């Protein structure tokens, strides 16, 4: 016979005058009939056939309540019930009434007067499989604050046994109920409380989610096999993304010097003349002699001077540029005012024959343009004080919008403060074009600008800077003529990085187009395709909210999602783990299912995805949910990002073992998730990763950027050395870069691969071009030397790379057993619990095992009893809590013995003899 429902109060059952089993069977007959056939017998007939006398009392919802005093133990068969004509809703109400007839006569809250017997069936059969709204917009009904779960009471907070009867009769509020199509609008009683959930009632008033049904090992393995088939199919349809020629194209530069040639500028003209050949040579050398550099010059004075504009169009002849600069003799202006014809010079710059992918203007000036809006001088100091009153009638906004459309990066070499307002207003136009803007710290208007400070600050600032395809920067030149060359080369290098981002986005669009059409992009057609496609599509920008997260405010995380998916199956790292990962694509996934609450409005966005705050139902940990802005990207791409992070973590573990712990690095792990109702891999999907609080820093990227603003930061040193280490340890097959995060905890890395078929779904993988970008700008630091790293840009240029071959073998190390955490642990410092032998926990996860422990009633027939359940433990394993206590829980016949013993495998590996050294040679 079926057991009593787990949520029925013990004290109530003991006072029932009828057999609990008979009432249970009667209710179940009614329920089965209602589910099997929409027609049923009238409610009065059903009640009389069961021997139940209905009284005049009704619940606030209008459902008759049946007194236990008049209940008789008689049973109606489901066969007879199925022949009646009553609506299914009446049968369910009658089943509810019979169950309630066994309850005590003490008054119950009005909000607890109605419960669904269909929910009862869901709790017993675990067949309810709710799902969620499409992910990208995270749309759906909003949860009220009353629907948010109150805190669960742990076993340490339970009431004394004498109070248990009154405690268990209270019906708790159940949060975040999700139906099979959309986020459910919670059903409210007359007192405004949601209807109870079948799994939610237990002592302490806490709640358990109904969305996750417990899967057997065989079912999980079947999901994994389908997942792998779908990912393999997507990869087979995706042609390798050719990046041949990308490095040469991005590093080839059109460099235009825009110079004020009035009397005060003669020393700077001389410096440019003397250094221009060195600037061209150094730029070519910086990019492994593959860069083609063309130089143009625009010299401007004021309107009364003749000529007031002098121009040399782009030429690769650096010596010819030097000769032209000799003709730019600075003379005193005839206008006798301070401003100069800056806008006339900019207009001439737009008319130059720009052709290279990377385009830079280097503006050297010590005076502002005409117009009171562009300087802080007195009206008497400007003969054309009204904006647009100059002879040519130009204003700055249309000119600089044209520069943005032409993908021209702009660098102002600041000499004095008279150009500060000009720089600020010019930069606002660039910022409106989604460019990264950096004003010098000495600029008087820097505080007025919301421009970022570069690759550091909040997560939003870092992401915004990383996705910008242009830049406007102000650098301090002052009176140091010798620094001109360095500043110009630095600006060119930074501009190249922006160009790579723009071209990479174009390649991604071409790749997606080829997948949709079934036609790959041929390598030889790369340049033509990029030229045709580059101007088509700008990044999609969506509204984001700039507010501090309110993690503990009820209702603030206003979307409930029931999801399932996969995360990396990282348990331990042995001597051959990294080599196995590099040799073949064998980074195994693990199936998980979760209930999460998400903020509907994103707080940040990148070029492809938005980010929203989130939490899981049983943990105090904080998370970020990322969803794609447009369809086209799917589960396979997320899965490959997930595998990329798993390999980065393996590299980090070996890197950490070779250095002082203060240089240790770690990577967060993501989970690839989709709706439980998703039938296809193309359906909407999201990723879930831990939220990292603190100051985000961009250490390097995949296109040659290196953070030089924090030279004393140990993690900056470690990040640069780590990227170099991955290239050497893999014998030139992989290189991990695009490193950013808070301190030593990094997120969203990229992997460059020699094999174009490895990680080919990752947009940041530039293959061998990525190797070139890194080695072209990387300068070995003391950690590189300590690790005895040998490779460098000159070796790559000559084609004669050398690597360190012998590496110390790494002792077996474990990861945190929380599948959503997986921090690198050392066995001695890991948290261990006798309740969960073979599992290892980090300092953040370990306390939650006990703090989330609650009591449930065992669903086994017989005497009613309770058992302890750690909600966090089961959530950390991506599983639903069991409905039976350990004594009555049947062993899963489909689970292997190796999986059951868990961490004993680690103990065996520790005892295994390992080689002291491994060879990196392929």
N, C-alpha and C positions, 0 to 999 in steps of 0.2 A: 504494500500500500504506500501511496505517496506520503512523504513527510509533511508536517505542518509548514506553512510559509515561514521563512526566516524572520519576518518582521512582526509576527503576532506576539503580543506581550505574554510573558509566562504567567504573571498573576491573573490576567484575564482568562486564560485558558483553564486555569485550575478552578475557577468559579463557574464554569459553564455547566449546565445541567444535562447537556447532551454529550455524546461522545465526540471528541475533537475530530477523530478520524471520519465519523459519519458526516459531520458538517463539511469537512474538507472534501470528501467524495461528492457530496451534493453540489457544492459550489463548483467543483471541477466539471461535473456533468453539464451544468448550466453553461459554463465557459466553453467547453468543447463544442457544445451545440451551437453556441453563438458564433463561434469561429468557423464552423463547418457549413452552416446554412443561415441565410439571413432571416428565414421564417422560423418562428418559434411559437410556443403556446402562450396564451395570455398570461400576464403577470399574476392575476388572481388565481387562475387555474394552477399555475405552477406552484404558487404558495400553498394552496390547499392540498395539492397532491403530495407536498412535502410535510404536511402537518403543521404549517406555520400560520398563526393567527396574527394578522396585521393590525396594529394599533393606529390611532389617529395622528400620532406624532410624525412629523416629517423633518427632514434635514433642510437647512437653508437652501440647498440646491434642488429641493423638491423630490428627493428620492425617499421612499418610505423607509422608516426604520423599524426593525422587527425586534420585539422584546424576547430576550432569552428565556423569560418565564413561561412563554407559550410555545416554545420550540419542542418539537417531537422528533425523534430519530427515525425518519422515514426517507427513503431514497427513491428518486425517479430515474429511470434509465435514460441515457442519451438518445436511444432510438425513439422513445415516445416524445421526447422534447423536440426532436428535429422535425416532427410532423406538424407542429403548431404554427401559428401565423403571427406571433408577436415579433416586434422588431428586436434586432440584436441588442440595442441599447438597453431595453427593458430587462433582457436576460442578464446582462452584465450587472445592472443595478440590483437585480434580485440576488445574484451571487454575492455581491457586496453586502447586501442586507443580511444574508445568512451568516457570513463570516462575522459581521458586526454583532450578530445576535449572541455570540459567545463572549462578548466583551462585558465587563462589569457595568453596573447601573450608575456608576459615578458619572457626572456630567463631563462631556468632552468638549473641547473648543470647537466653535463653529467651523473654523478653518480645517478641522480634521474630520469633518463629517462625511466627506466623499472620497472614495478611493476607487481606482479602476481595477476591475478584476483582470482586464487585459494586461495591466502592469504586473499583476500577480503571475500571470503566465510568463511574462518576460523574465521575471526574477528566477523562475524555476527552470525554464527551458533555455534561457540565454539566446533566444532567437531574434531579439530585437537588435537591429544593426543600423543605428541612425547614421546620418551623414551630415554634410555641411553645405553651405552656399559656395559658389565658385570663389576661389581664393583671391584673384588679383585685386578685386575691389573690396574684399572682406565685407560684403554687404549682407544684410539680414536684419532681423528684428533686434532691437536693443533691449538689453536686460536691465531691469530696474534695480535700484540699490537693494530692494528687499529680496531680490533673487540671488544675491551673492551669499555664498556659504558662510555661516558663522564658523569661528575656529573650532576645530575638532578637539575634543578632550582626550588627552592621552591617558594611558593606564595609570599614571601617577596622579591624575586629577579626578578619578572616578569617585562617585558618592559611596558612602557606606552601604553595606548590604541592606540595612533596615530601610533605606530610602529608595531601593531599586524599583519597587512596585509602582510608586507614583512617578518615578522618572521615566520608566519604559512606556508608560501610557501616553506620554506627550509625543505628538507628531511633529517632526522637525520640518524646517523649510528646506526644500531641495532646489539647488541652483542649477542653472545652465542646462536645462533639459533640451535635448536636440532630437527632432524627429527625422524620418528617413528622407525627407526632401529638402527642407530648409531649417534654419534656426527657429525653434518653436517659440511662439508667443506663449509664455507661461500661463497656465490656467489658474485663475484666481478665484478664491471662495469669497463669500460675502464680507469677510474681514480683510480681503486684499492679500492673502497669502497663497503661494503656489500650492497646487495639489501635491500630495506626498509621492515619493518614488518608492518602488518596491524594495530597493536596496538601501534606502536612506534611513529606515527606522532602526535605531539601536540606542542603547544607553549612552548618554553624553550628547545627544542631539546633533551629531556630525552627519556628514553625507558621503555617500559613495556614488560615483558616476555609473550610469546605466549603459553608457555607450560602448564599453569594451566587453565583449564576450570572450570567455577564456578559450583559447585555441589549443589543440593538441600539438605535439611536436610534429606530427605528420602534416597537419594543416599549415603550420608555419613554414615547413620545408617546401610545401607545394607553392606557397606564396613566393618564397625565395626563388624557386625554379622559374616561375612565371616572370618574376622581376628580371632575372638574368636573361631570359629569352627576349624580353622586350627591349632591354638595354642593348643586347647583342644585335638585335634587328635594327635598331636605330643607328648603331655604329656602322653596320654593314651598308646602310643606305647613305651614310655620310662620306663623301670623298675626302681624302686628305686635303687640308687647307694649305695651299702653297704660299709660302712667304719669301720665295726666291726674289731677290732684288729689293726687298723691303728695307734692309739696312742701308743699301746704297742710296735709294730714293729718299729716305727720311733724313739722311745725313748730308745730302746735297743741298746747299744753302744759297739763297739769294740774300745778300747782306747789303743794305743801303745805309750809308752814313748821311744823316740829316744834320747839317752843321750851321750854326750862326757864324757868319764870317765878318762880323763887324770888328772894330778895332780891338776891343778887350779880349777877343777870342784867338788872337794870333798864336799864343803858346799852345793851345789845344789843337789848332790846325797843324802846327809843326809836329806835335806828338802823333797825330793821326798819320801824317806823311811818313814819319820815321817808323811807325809800327804797323802800318797796314800790311806790308809783306809778311811780317812775323805773325800777324793775326791770321792771314790766309794759311800760312804754313802750319801754324799750331792747330788750326781747325782741322786741316786735312790729317795731321798726325793723330789728333785726338780720336778720329774715327777710322783708324787702321788704314789710312791712305786710300779709302774708297770714296771719300766725299769729293764732290765737285763744288767748288766755291766760286761764285760770281759776286763781284762787288760793283756797286753804283754809288754815286755821290751827288747830293743836292746841297748847294751852298746858298744861303739866303741872307739878305740885308734888309733894308727898309724901302718904302715905296719911292722915296726921292733919289735913291742911289741907282747908278747905271753901270753895269747891270745889277738888278736887285736879286735875280735868280741865276745861278750857274749850275749846269747839269751835265753829268757823265752817266750814260746808261750802263746797264750791267755788262761786265766784261770779266773773263777769267784771268786777264793779264794784270797781276798785282803790281808789276813795275809800272805799267801804264797808269794805274790809279795813283801811284806815288807822284808821277809826273804831272797829273792833273791837279793834285793837291797843291803843288808848287804855285800854280796860277791863282789859287784862292788867297790873294793878298788881302789881309784884313785892313779896312780903312774906316775912318770916322764917318758915321752916318750924317746925312745932310738934313735929317728931319728934326734933329735936336730934341727928341723925346726918348723915353726909355724903352718902350716896347718895340718889337721888330715884326717883320712880315712872316711870322711863323706859319700861318695858315696857307700863305702862298707857297711856302716850301713843302708843306704836307700835300697840297694839291699836285705839285710837280712829282712828288714821290708816287702818288697813285697812278700817274701816267707812265711810269717806268715799265719796261717789258718783263714783268714778273713771270717766271716759268717753273722754278724749282718747287718741290713740295714744302720745304721749310723756308719761311720768309720772315725776315727780321728788319726792323728799322732801329738803328742806334741813333738816338737824338742827343746831340751835345749842345747845350744852350745855357746862357747866363742871363737871359731876359725873356719876359713873357710875351704873348701876342697882344695885339690891340683889342680893346673892348673892356669895359669896367667889370664884366662878369668873369674875366679870365685873369685878373690881377688885383692886388690891393693898393695900387698906386693912387695918388690923387688925380682928380680929373685934369688938372693942369699939366700932368706928366704924360698925357696921352692925347695926340692930335686926332685920333679916331676913337673917342671914348665910347660911342654908341656901338653896340654889337651889330655887325653887318655894314658899317658905314665906310669901310675901307674901299679903295677904288675897285677892287675885284668883287666886293659884296659878299665875301665868304663868311660863313659861320662854322663853328667847330663840329656841331653834332652830325650834319650830313657827311662831312669828310671822314670822321672817325667811324661812322656806321659803314662807310664804304671800305675802310681798312679791315673791319671785322668780316665783312662779306668776302673779302679777298684773302682771308686767312693769314693776315700779316700780324706777327707778334711785334710788340712795341716796348722798347726799353729806353727810358730817359736817364741819362747820366747827369745827376744833379750837381750843380756847382754852388748855388746859393739859394736862399729862401724865396727869391722873387718869382720863382717858377712853381711854387708849392700849390697855389690855387689852380694854375693851369694843369698840373699833373693830376690833381684831384678830379677836376671836371672831365679831363680826357679819360681818366680811368673809369668814371661812371658809365660812359658809353660802352667800354669794353665789358664791364661787369654785366650790363644789360644783354650782351651777346654771349653769356655763359662762359666768360673767360675768367681765369684766376687773376686776381688783382693783388699786387703787393706794393704798397707805398713804403718808402723809407721811413724808419722810425723818427727821423728828424723833421719830416714833413709836418707843417703846422696844422694841416687838415686831416691828418691820419685818424684822429679820434672821431672826426665826422663821418669817416668812411666805415662801412660795415665789411670792408674787404678782409679777406682771410690773411693770416700771418704766414701763409705757406703751408707746408706739409706738417702741421702740428696744431693741436687744440682739441676742440670737441670732435666727436666722431663725425658729426655732420660736416664740419669744416674740412676734415681730412677727405671724406668721400667727395665733397663738392670739388675740392682742389684736384683730386685724382681723376675726375671725369671731365674736367675742363679741357677743351681742345685748343685754346689760345691763352696767351698770357699778356698782361701789362705789368711791368715792373719798373720800379724806380730805384736806381743804385747810386750810391754816393761816390762821385768822382773828385769833387773838391779841387784842390790844387796839385794833386798827385798825378802827374802826367804818366808816370811809369805804370800805374795801375790800369791804364786804358786797355791794354792788351788782355789782361786777365779778366776784366769785366766784360769785354766783348765776347771772348771765348766762352765764359760762363753763361752769358745770355743766349748765345747760339746753342750751347749744349742743352739748356733748359727748353729752348724753342723746339729742338729736335724731339725731345721727349713728348711735347704736345702733338707734334706731327705724327709720331708713331701711334698715339692714341686715336687720332682721327682716321689714319689709314687702317688701323686694326679694326675699328668699328665698321669701316667700309667693307673690309674682307669678311667680317662676320655677316653682314647683310648679303653679300654675294654667296657665301656658303649656305645661308638659310634659303636663299632663292634657288640654289642648285639642288637642295634637298627637296624642295617643293616641286620643282620641275623635272627632277631626275637627271639633270645635266650638270656635270661638274665644271668648274672653271679651270681651263687649261693654264698651265704655268706661263706659257709664252704670251698668253692674253692678259697677264696680270696688269700691266701698265695701262692698257687700253680700257680694261674693265674698271679700274680705279678712277681713271680720268672721267669716264662716263658716269660713274655712280656717285662720285664724291660729293657732289653738290645736291644730291637728292633729298636727303633726310637728316634732320637735326634731332638731337636727343629729345625724347618725350619728357616733358616736365609736368608733374602733378602737384597739387597743393599738399603741403606738409604743415604740421603744427609744431611750433617752437615753444614747447612747454616742458617743464620738468616732469618726469614720470611720477605718478601717484600710485605707487605699487599697492599700498594698503588701503586706498579709498574704495569702499564698496561700490561696485558698478562702473568704476572707471575703465577697467578692462571689459569692454561692453559687448564682445562677441565670443560666443562659445563654439568651439570647433571640435568635432569628433573625427580623428584622423588615424591613419595607419601608414606605415612606410618602413624605411630602412635606415640603419646607421652602420658605421664600420664595426665589424666584429673583432675588436681589439681586446685581447685578454692579457697577453704577455708578449714580451720581446725577447727572442733568443739570439744565439750567435749568428744564425743564418736568416733571420727574419727579413732584414733589409735587402740582402742579396736576392732572396726569393721574390720580394716585391718588385725589384728592378728587373729580374730575369723574365718575369711573365706577369700578365695582368691577373693576379690571384688575390687581390685585396677583398676578402670575403665580407658580405653584408650580413646584418642580423635584423630579423623582423621585429617591429615594435608597433604598439597601438596606444594612443594617448587621448586624453581630454585636455584641451588647453583653452585659456581665456586670453583674448587678444584685444588690443586697442584698435578700434576701427580706423582711426586716422593715423597715417604713417608719420614718423618723426624725422625721417631722412630718406634720401633717394640717391641712387647712382644712375648710370647711363641706362641700365637694363631693369633694375628692380627697386622696389620700395622696402623700407624697414619699419616695423611696428613693434611696440612693446608687448610682451606676453609672459604668462606664467602657466605652469602645469597645475593640475588639480590637487596633487598631493605633496608638492614640494614648496619650500620657501625660496628656491632658486629663481633667478630672473633670466628671461630669455628675450631673444629677438626673432620675430617671424619675418622672413623675406619672401616677397611674391613678385612675379614678373609683371611688368607694366603692360605688356602685350603678349598675346598668345604666339606661339612659335617655338619658344623654349619649353622644355618639358622635363619629365622625370628622369630621362636618361642623362640630360645635362647636369641636373642636380646630383645624380648618382656619381657622375664622374668628378664633380667638385668635391663630393664627399670622399671619394677614393684618393683624390689629390691631397686632401688634408691628412688622410691616414698615412700616406707616404711621407709627407712633411714631418709628421709626428715621429715616424721611425728614424728619419734623418736626425731630428733634434735629439732623440734619446742617445744616439751614438755620439753626436757632437758634445752633449753635456758630459758624457763619461770621460772625455779627453781633457776637460778644462776645469778650472776652479768653479765651484757652484754659483758664485756671484755672476757668472756669465751664462748661466743656464737659460734655455729658451723652451717654450712649449706652445702648442697650437690648440685652439678650441676645435671641437668636433661638431659637425653639423649632421642633422637628420633630414633626409628627403621624405616628404610626407604628401599624402593626397587624401581626398575624401574617401570614406569607407564605401561609398556607393560607386566610386569610379570603376568603370569596366575596362578602361583603356589607358594606356600609358600617356596618351596625348591630352588627357583631361588636365584641368587646372591643378597646379601643385605648388607647394611652398617648401621652404627650408626652415629649420629651427636650430638656433645656436645659442649658447650662453651669452648673456648680456655682460659686457665688460665696462665697468664704471671707472672713469678717470680720464686723464689727458691722453688722447690718441696722438701717436706720432707715426709719420710715414718715414721709414728708414731707407727704403729704396723702391724702385719699381722695375718693370720689365723692359724699359726703354732707355736705360742709362742714367736715370736720376739717382743721386746719392745725397743723403742728408748731410750737409756740411755745417748746419747751424748749431749743432750740439756736439762739438768735438770731444767733450769730456764725459759724455754719457756712456756708461759701460755696456748698456744694451744696444746702443748704436754701433759700438765696436763689434759686439757679438753678432749683430744682424749682418753686417757687411762680411765678416769672416765666415758666418754660417753659409751664406750664399756661395762663397768661394769653395767652402768645404764640400758642399753637395756636388759641385762640378767635379772635384778631384776624387771624392769617394766613389762616385759612379763611373769613373774613368771616362768622363766627357759625355755621358749619355743623358744626364739630367742636370738641371740647375734650378734651384728653388729661389725665387725672388719675389718682388712685389710684396715686401714685408711691411706690415703696419700693425699697431696694437697699442696696448697700455703696458708699459714696462716690458717685462719678458714674456707676456702672454699675447700671442699674435693671432691674427685672424685674416681670412681671405687671401692666402698666399697664391702664387702662381708657379707653375712648373714648366720650364722650357725643356723640350725633348729633342734628341737627335733623330729618333724614329718618328716620322710624321704620322704614324698610325697609333701612337701612344698619346693618350689624353687629347685626342683630336677634337673633342667636343668643348674643350676649355677655350674660351675666347682669348685668354691672356697668353696662350701658348704660341710663341712666335718661332719655335723650333730653333734652328741654328742661328737665325737672326737674333734671337734672344740671347744666345751665348755672346754674340758680338757686342750687343748693346751693353751687357754687363762688363765684359772684360775691357771694353774701350774706356770706361770711366772709373773702373775699380782700382783703388790704390791699396795694396796690401798693408795691413796694420800689424801691430805686435802679436795679435792672436793668430793671424795667418802665418806669421813666422814661427810661432810656438807650435802650430800644427804641421809645420814643414810643408806648406803648400807650394807647389812649383809653377803652376800654369800662369800665364799672363797674356796680355793682348798682343804683344810682339810675337809670341809663339803661335797664337791663333792666326795672325797675319801671315806668318811664314809657312803655316801648315805643319809645324813641327812641335806639337804639344807634348809636354812631359807632365807626369803625375806622380804623386807619392803612391807607392804600391802596397806596402805592408802597413796594416792597421791593427791595433790591439783588439782582441776579441772582447765583446761586451757581455758582461754577466747577464743572466736572465733577469728581466725586470718586469714588473706588473704595471698595469694601468688600473685606475679607479674602476670598480665594477659597475658603477652607474653608467649605463649606455649613453646617456646624454652629457656625460662629463669626461670620462676617460683621461684624467690627468695622469701624467707620468709619476709613478710612485717607486719608492724603495721599500722593499718588504719590511725592513726593520721599523720604518716610520709610518707604515700604513695602519689604518684602523681595522680591527678585526672583531667579530662578534661570534660568540658561541652559538647563537641562534642561526647564524648563516655561515656555516663553515665553508672554507674555500673561497670566500669573497674578501676583497680588499677595498678599502674606502679612503678617500682623501679627507682632510680635516673639515671640509665644508659638508660633505655628504654623510659622514659617520654619525653625527648627532641626530640627524633626521630619521634614522632607523627607529629610535625609541620615541622621539617627539611626535611621530606620526602614527604611533601604535594605537589601535582602537580595538573594541570587542565586537565580534559578530556572532550571531546564533547559527549553530551548525544545522545544515539542511538534512542531516541523516535522520531517518525515522527512529523513533524511540524517545527517550527522555530528552527534554530540551536542555541544551548546555551551550556555553559560549567559549570562544577561543580568541586568542590575540592575533591581530593582523597588523603588520607594518605596511601602511599604504605606500610609503615612500619606497620600500624595497620592491614591491611588485611593479610600481610605476617605473622605477629605475631599470627594471628588466623588460619594460614594454609589455607587461602582462596585466590582466585583470585579477583582482584578489580571488582566491578560491572560496567557494560557498560551503565547503566542509572543513572541519577541523583536521589537523594532521593525522589524527588517529583513524578518521573515516575517509580520508581523501584517497581515492584509488590511484595507484601508480599508473602513469601514462605508458601504455605498452609500446608506443611508437618512439619513446625517448631512449636514446642510446645510453649505455652504461657510462661511457666517457663523459657525456653531458651531465649525467646525474652526479658524478663525483666532483665536478667543478674544479676548484682550485687545487685538488690533489695533483693535477697535472703539473702545476708550477713546482710543487715540492719534488716531483720526480725529475723535472728538468734541472732543478738546482743541483741535484745529486749526480747528474750525468756529467761525465768527463767531457770537457770542452777544450778545443784548441785555444792556445793563448793568443794566436794571431790569425787574421784573415787577409786574403789578398784582394785588392781592388781591381786587379787586372782582368780584363774581359777576354 
